């Protein structure tokens, strides 16, 4: 983060052209955020100390308020602008489990939040710290499953397995601008991938909200062992178990060769709430593996989606994830099936 009046912002190394560079847009955004803060009973500390983080897909500004606290304004690129409407709807559907916004402007993809406090990343003492959050997250997904249609109406991307199967055919046909590396990685998967999607679609496990980027920095801690989930710009409606793919990647990066045993424990903890629907643990384990195999294609769709970045920002190659690398990573974590 950096002071707003300084010429260099925190860009994370990306060559991002965002609306923040336009004085009129910047003034409108900050005025909206300041009005929202006052309506919520907070007094902005002034614009001189605003801190901004610029990415090709979002603008995040930290605005000082009373007692040295910080509130956060977020503007999403068009393809993830649904996050504002989603953030506004979730607190009523899963109260106490998500960070409730102070204000939302769905038409512009703007959201205003109070600071969420400490995260799982700061509190974690080891990978076992993920057990309770994953079980609560599974319950959140189960609660939201009957609202899949309402989630789609909010503009949350549709990545149900039957649609992903059709998308794979499109990628194999070289439609949509997929690059050579991704095409080569998925070249032999056509028939098998369709079979995985059909099995998931016919499993009886309902589609629901998938966070899409479930990392420990997106989970706030609360007293009494409860957690608050945040940052839904990568979310979609799809198979719930796909969320394990990101958890697997994070744990694998941190633990290396020790990851498989830990991930088995985390997977089993996450699947436990789903056993009440009549599925056996073995069935759920297989379905979790299939969901993690299918999930990377959804990430490719996200990377290639029109409007994923602000107009004028060049596509950064880091945003297009390698399907082969993701699948190898998840396989090494013991989450895939034969």
WOSULMO-V786363 format. One record per run of one state. SS is the DSSP state (a for helix, b for strand, c for the rest). FROM is the first residue (numbers start at 1). LEN is the number of residues. Records with the same first field share a line. If there is no record, write none. Layout:
BEGIN
SS = FROM-LEN  FROM-LEN
END
This chain:
BEGIN
c = 1-2  4-6  11-8  22-1  40-7  50-1  56-2  65-1  69-1  77-1  81-1  94-4  99-4  106-4  115-4  124-3  154-3  160-1  173-2  178-2  187-3  202-5  211-5  223-3  230-6  278-3  305-12  320-3  333-6
b = 3-1  10-1  51-5  58-7  70-7  98-1  103-3  110-5  119-1  157-3  207-4  219-4  226-4  236-4
a = 19-3  23-17  47-3  66-3  78-3  82-12  120-4  127-27  161-12  175-3  180-7  190-12  216-3  240-38  281-24  317-3  323-10
END
